[in-house]
Amino acid sequence: MIYADNAATTRMSDAAIHTMTALMKESWGNPSSLYAHGQNAREVLEKARGDVAAVIGAQPVEIYFTSGGSEADNQAIRSAAAIGAKNGKRHIVSTAFEHHAVLHTLNRLEKEGFEVTLLDVHENGIVTPDQVAAAIREDTCLVTIMYANNEIGTIQPIPEIGEICRKKKVLFHVDAVQAVGHIPVDVERDRIDLLSASAHKFHGPKGVGFLYARKGIRLTNLIEGGAQERGKRAGTENVPGIAAMAEALREAAADMTENAAHLTAMRDLLIAGLKEIPHGALNGDAGHRLPGNVNFCFEGIEGESLLLLLDDKGICASSGSACTSGSLDPSHVLLAIGRVHDVAHGSLRLSIGEEITEKEVEYIIQSVKEVVEYLRGFSPIWRDLMAGKKEFIL
Ligand SMILES: *Cc1c(COP(=O)(O)O)cnc(C)c1O
């Protein structure tokens, strides 16, 4: 099997699995308990907090462990909105191609009386700092923009946007779930006030993540209960999962340069090979994208059929995000960068992992070429395109 769906989730690293299972056996106490067995777990927890903080240039007290990226997104946005409302500011700026954890939270806030401006994304999949500057108003309380897009992999000019937000005294939240552990992220350099990350996107376990909140930002609780996480996130901590996340992140940070160089080389080979397929196009900027992300649209085919046939060839890929697959709506991300419905339906995302070899890349290219040609052979849309009854877009 060739696993090329790392944007959906990643395989846990051996070190993370080892950390997790060892702690499950040995340090399963409750960190809130006062006896030594509990306090051992507390030490593990606080060491993990320090390790995670160090990777993103934060202080340990600025890290709050959560159940993952979605929870961190929800809490960050709700907290900034609550702070804004207190000061009479109820306007939020974001983009049309955010993850649903962000977009659906913003929808809720709109129903609660907030006004949301969703910026259009340029066809290269990048939002410009000028767009953000122009959208900020007197009553703006939050700008929330993702570091790297989960479908098309494009990397946003986060430090520049952060600078604008800092100058205009607006809180800046970044969904960095696809970036942390893959490209350098530093909350000081990038002027980030709130940041979300998720362990299972960087070879850690599922169901664990963290929220970074700059010191002095008062968080709103999503979950009420005990005093865990300095009273901001109740519930007995998932110590083995959190420690495994920290281990995975330490590893990812240590190997980042080497991994990114290999992935970028493999990604560019894949892009060059898939570009040979007629009436197809790369989605998103070719350079400003995650090292492991490739996303194409091919005219005259259905992404879902393409996936199933690739699965038969032992290749795990995706079309659009996991959250939208299973529904007939094309990806909101592809629509946001201006792809029309017909074209957006024929999308393929390959998010490759560090272990991939050149031989596997060649096999993927050959397989996609075969499957696209096969599917076009009996596609009514392709027949119309070839007969000139419909115009090619790509
Ligand atoms: C995966 C993902 C999330 C959600 O993270 P979970 O840990 O699965 O809740 C949020 N944002 C982005 C950009 C993602 O890729």
The ligand as an ORCA input file, in Angstrom:
! r2SCAN-3c Opt
* xyz 0 1
  C      -7.394     18.058     10.466
  C      -7.624     19.509     10.554
  C      -8.398     20.083     11.584
  C      -9.101     19.241     12.604
  O      -8.229     18.612     13.486
  P      -8.756     17.356     14.348
  O      -7.647     17.071     15.288
  O      -9.001     16.261     13.388
  O      -9.995     17.822     15.050
  C      -8.521     21.449     11.622
  N      -7.929     22.238     10.716
  C      -7.175     21.740      9.714
  C      -6.530     22.670      8.750
  C      -7.023     20.363      9.594
  O      -6.289     19.873      8.586
*
